[in-house]
Amino acid sequence: MALSTSSWLRNLSVDIKRYYLSSMCMWGAVGIWSLLLNLYFVSMGMDAAFIGLYSTLAAVASMTCSLPAGILADRIGRKRAMLIGFVGMASTYLGVSLAHSRATIILAGMLFGILGPFFYISAAPFLTQESEPHDRVRLFTLDSIVANLVLFVSSIVGGSLPNLYSGLLGVGAESPQAYRGALLTAAAVMALGIVPLLGLSEKGSGAGSHTRVGAACAIRDRFSNPRLLLKLVMPMILIAVGSGFVVPFMNLFMKDRFGVTDATLGWVFGLTSVVSAIIVLLGLPVAERRGNVPITLASRALSVPLLLVVGYAPYFPVVIVAYWLRTGLMNLAGPLYLAFAMEQLSESQRAIGSSLLSMCWDLGWAVGPFFSGRLQLSSGFGLVFNIASALCAVGTISLWWFFTDRRSPARAAPLT
């Protein structure tokens, strides 16, 4: 911590700065996309069951392809892998926006699951290999802060885009045409993220002989500590499935229950990102003093009652404050846990570890939305929030059991 924050940022490598530029484009597109996609589907006459099926099949494709993508990323280098991922994500956004049939929409969505993992599986190993150990927590949390600040702006913009295209096209603000124009804007922003990645050096992207571990390491070396890998992924599976029950439907939940407009949703989700960035900024120095595991545990534990408040509080201001805090705590826990996991794994295991952790969230988004969409049709959101909270609670307890010395809860347990 010898360098000030401004000096530390100036001293980041050119390749890391290029990565952050691409990441900003990605999150800018994601902010618009995640806010409006479900509303676009509803405007086309599709119900929660279809939305759940779309999310599930995209996640199944991602889960299936994540591990092969991690292995291939080691062989072809980080630069090529991240480029493949970005081209795939931009193509997905374009395909879903232009498709009219349900089958074509689902197939386009599955393309994201097939190619998208090449980018986000390569990101953690890339940041790890481009940094010194004492810088890694800062880099991972900076990645989260950048994401949240960009999400703030893009959510606000996204909430106003349907009105903009409504005026330009002479259609209703909640018509498929207005939403389609907004989604095409997201596709264009995603495509811009390809440009900075083209400038990555091969050495920095993991393609050199020193870092291309895939060609030199046998598969058995990557899975040489299966017990550790299992401990790292099991709690995340439970938390991811719980999150998958509610997070993909949060915009529909708020709009249906409280009747808010798209612009209001844009501000709600945008300010969620600001609160998340503040919580991450405040949590980083605490994590550096107390350790990643205790702060991760505290964040996950506090998020459970907040999720129940979101599901059951009758007043919209209470719901959005609880939602802001819960999302911020989850965003704080994410990069801390990822940095912790990367530190525990050898260089030859990091892409596999990143793949497995990514697959946890893919599994969560495969199982959670599928069952949630059907439960919503029969039982509403109450049961959905109960199941989500229970799964997140069990996952948090698993984290505590695996990674703390229960005689001294503030210390990480030996990872053997």
N, C-alpha and C positions, 0 to 999 in steps of 0.2 A: 504493500500500500504506500510505497515511497513516492510514487508519482501521483500528482493531482489528477482528478478525473479528466480535465481538459488535456493535460499532457499525455495521459494514458491513451485517450482517443486519438490524438495526433500521431502517436507512435504505433498505432495499429498498422499491420502490413497492408499493402495495396490490395492483395487478394482478399483479405477479410473485408475491407471496405467495399470491394466489388460484390462480395457475397451479400453484404447488408443492403446494397442497392437492389439486388435481385429480390431479396427477402421483402423489402418495402413494396415492390411491385406485386409480389405474390399476396401479401396481406391486404394491400389495397383492393385487389380483385376479390379476395375472400370476404372482405367486409361487405361489399356490395352483394356478392353472391349469396352468402349465408343469410342476409337480411331478407332477400326478395325471392329466393328460389321457391320456397314452400308457397308463398303467396302467388307466384306465377302458376304453380301447379293447380292451386285451388281455383284460380281464375279460368283455367282450362277445364274445370269440372272434375278434377281428381280429388280423391278423399284421403284421409289419414292412412288408410291401409296401403294405398299406392305409394304415398310418400315414404312410409316405412319400408316397403319393398324396394324402392329405389335406393334408399340409404343402405339397406341390407346387402343388396347384390353388389353395389359399388364397394362396400366394405369387405365382402367375401372375396372379390377379385383382388383387392389390395392385400388381404391377409394371405391369399394363396401365392401372390407374387412377391411379397416382401422379402422372404428369405432368399429366393433365387436372385432378386434384385441386389441384395446386400452382397452376395457372393460375386455376382457379375461386376458390381461397382468396384470391388477390390481389384478385379482384373483389368478393367478398362480405364480406371482412374476416376477421381472425384469430378473433374471438369466434365468429362463426357457423360458421366452418370447424371449429374445435375442438369445438364442440357437436355438429356432425354426426358427427365422428369418434367422440366418446364414446358417443353414442346407438347408433351402428353397432357399436362394440365390445361394449357391454352386451347388445345384441340378439343378437349372435353367440354370446356365452357362454350366454345363455338358450336359444337355439335348439339349439345342440349338446348341451346338458345334457338337454333334453327329447326330442330326436329319437331314434328307435329304428331307422330304416332307414339303411343306408350312404349312399344317395343324398341323403337329407335332411340327414344330418350334413355331407356334403361341401358341399351348397348353403349350409347355415348358415355353414360355415367360410369359404366364398367371400365371404359378406357382410362379414366382417372385412376381407378384401382390398379390397373395393370402397369401404367407408366409413371404415375405420380410418386410411388415409393422410391424411384431412383433419385429424386431430389431430397426428400426429407429423411431418407435413411443415410444419405451421404453427408448431410449437414453436420450432425454431431461428430462423426469422425474427422470431418474437415476442420471444424473449430478446434478439436482436441489436438490434432497434429500441427496446426498453425500457431499454437500457443504454448506458453510455459505453464507448469502446474499451478503456480500462484495466480495466474491470470484467468483460469478456466471458468471459475464461478462467475467472474465479472462478464466474460464473453457470453456465457449461456444466459445470464440474466439480462444483459444488454439486448440479446436477441429477442427475449420476451418483451422488454420495454419497447423496442422498436416496433414489434408486432402490434402491441396494444395502442401505441400512439397513432400508427397508421390506420388501425382498425377504427379508432375514434373518428378520424377525418372521413374515411371511406364509408362508415355507417351513416354519418350525417349526410354526405353526398348521396349515398344510395337511397336514403329515405326521400330525397327530393327528386330523384331521377324519374320516377313514374310520372310525376306532375309535369316535368320538363318535356318528356316524350309525348305526354297527353296533348300538350299544346302544339308541339311540332307536327304530330300525326293526326290531330283532330279526333282523338278517341278518348274514352274514359280513362281516368287516372288508375283505375283498378282493372283495366282491360288486359288481355294477353299481349296485345301489341305494345302497350306502354311498358309492361314488365319485360317483354322481350328486348326492347331497346336498351333498357337498363342492364340486362344480363349481357348483351353484346358489348356494352361499355366495359363490363368486368373482364370479358374475354380479351379486349384490346389492352387493358392494363396488365393483365397476366402476360400477354405476348411481349410487352416492353421489358419484362424481367429477363428475357433471353439475352438481351444486349450486353449487360455487364458480365454475364458468365462467359461470353465469348472471349473476354480479355484475361481470364484466369490463366496463370502460368501452369504448365504441365507439372512442374515440380510441386507447386503449391496445391495442385488439385489431386495429388496422390498418384500421379502416373509415372513418377520416376522409379528407378530401381530400388531406392531406399525405402519408399513408402508403398510400393505396389506389393502388398503382402499376399495377395491372392495367389500369385504364381509361385510363391516360395513356401507357403504354409499348407500343410495337408489339412483336410477337413477335420481330422481327429484333433488337431491342435486348436481349432476354433471352438470345439466342444469339449475341451479338456477338463472343464470344471462344470459339469452339468448341474450339480447341486446349487452352485452360486447362481447360474442362469435361471434355474427354477425359482429360487428365492426372489430374484429381481423381478420376474414377470408375474408370478402368481397374484400378489396383491393388486398389481396394475390391471389384471384381467377383471377382477371383481369391481374395482372402481370404474373401469371403462364401461363395463356392461351397465352399471348403475347410471353413469352419466348418459349412456346411449338411450336410456329410457326417457329422458326428459330434455336434454340439451337440443337435439335436432328439432324439437317441437315447441321450443320456448316462444318463438314469435307467434305461432298459432295460438298457444295457450293465452298469451297476453292479449292478443287481438280478440279472441273469442270471449274471454272472460270479462274484459274491461272495455271492449269496443274502441280501442285506440286506433289512430290513423297510422299510415305508413311513415309519415314524417315524424310522428311521436316515437314510433318504434326505432327509427333511425337515431334519434337523440338518446333513447334509452340504451341501445346497444353501443352507441358511440361513447357515452359517458361511462358505460361499463368498462370500456378499454382504458379510459383515463384513470378510473379508480384502480383498475388492475395495475397500471403502470406505477401509480403512487405506492400501492401496497408492495409491489416488487422492489421499488427503490428503498422503501423503509425496511423491508425484510432482508435485503442483501447484507447490510452491515451486521444485523443480528445473526444471520446465518454464518457469516465469517467468524463471529465470536463464539457462537454456541455449536456450530456444526450443521451440516446439511440435513442429517437425519432427524434431529429433534424438531427443527423448524418445519420440515416436510410433514412430520407427524402432527404437529400442532395445527398446521394449515388444513390438512385433510380432516382432522377431527372436528374443527370448528365449522367446516363446510357442511357437515351432516345436518345439524339443527337449522342452519340457514336455509338448506334446501327444503326442509319441512315448512319453514315460514313462507317461502316462495309459493309452495303448493296450497297452503291453507289460509294465509292472511287475507282478510276480506277487503283490505284497503290497498289501492294501487301504489301509493307512495311507499308503504311498508314493504310491499312485494319487490319493488324495484331496488330499494336500498339493500334488502337481503340478497337479491340477485347480484347486485354490484359487488357486495362483500364476498359472497360465495365464489363468484367467478375470479375475483382478485386473489383470493386465497389459493384457489386451484392453479391459477397462473403462476403464483409464487412457488408452489410445491413442484410444478412440472420441471422447470429448468434446474432447480436444486437437485431433484432426484436424478435427472438425466446426467448432470455433471458428476454426481456421486457414483452412478452406475459406470460411467466411462472410466472413472478413476480406478474402479475395482477390476476392470478387464484389461488384458494385455492388448497390444496394438493389433495382433492378429484376430482378437475376439471382438473388437469394438464394432465393426460393421455388422457382425452377427448379433451382438447385443442390441445395437440400435434397431436392427430388423425385428428382433423378437419383441422389443418394447413397442415398436410401431404396430406389430401384429396384435398386441394386446388391445390397442385402441381400435384397430380394425375389427377385432372380434366383438368388442363392445358395441361398435356401430353396426355390426352385422346382427347380433342377437337383440340388443336393446330396442332399436326402432321397429324391428319386425314384430315383436310381441307387443310393444307399446302401442303401435298403430291399431292393432286389433283390440287391445284392451280399451283404448279410448272409445271405440265404436260401441262397446258393450257396457263399459263401466265409467267412462269419463276419465278425468285426470287424477282423481283421488288415489286409486289403487296404484296408478303409475308412480306417483311420488312416494308412496309407502315402500314399494319394491326398490326404487332407486336409492332411497335413504338407507334401507337395510343392507343393500349390497355395498354401498360406499362405506358404511360402518364396519362391516366384516373385513373389507379390504384394508381399512386403516388399522384395525386390530392385527391383521396379518403382518402389516409393515412393522408395527411395534414388536411383534413376536419374533420376527426374523432378524431385525436389524438394530435391536437395542439390547444392552446388558440389563436384564430385568432387575438386577440388584442395584443398578445405577442408571436409571432411564435416560440420562442425558448423554450416555456414551453409546457409540455404535458397537454392536457385537462383532466378534471375529467372523469373517466371511470365509468359512471353510466348508 
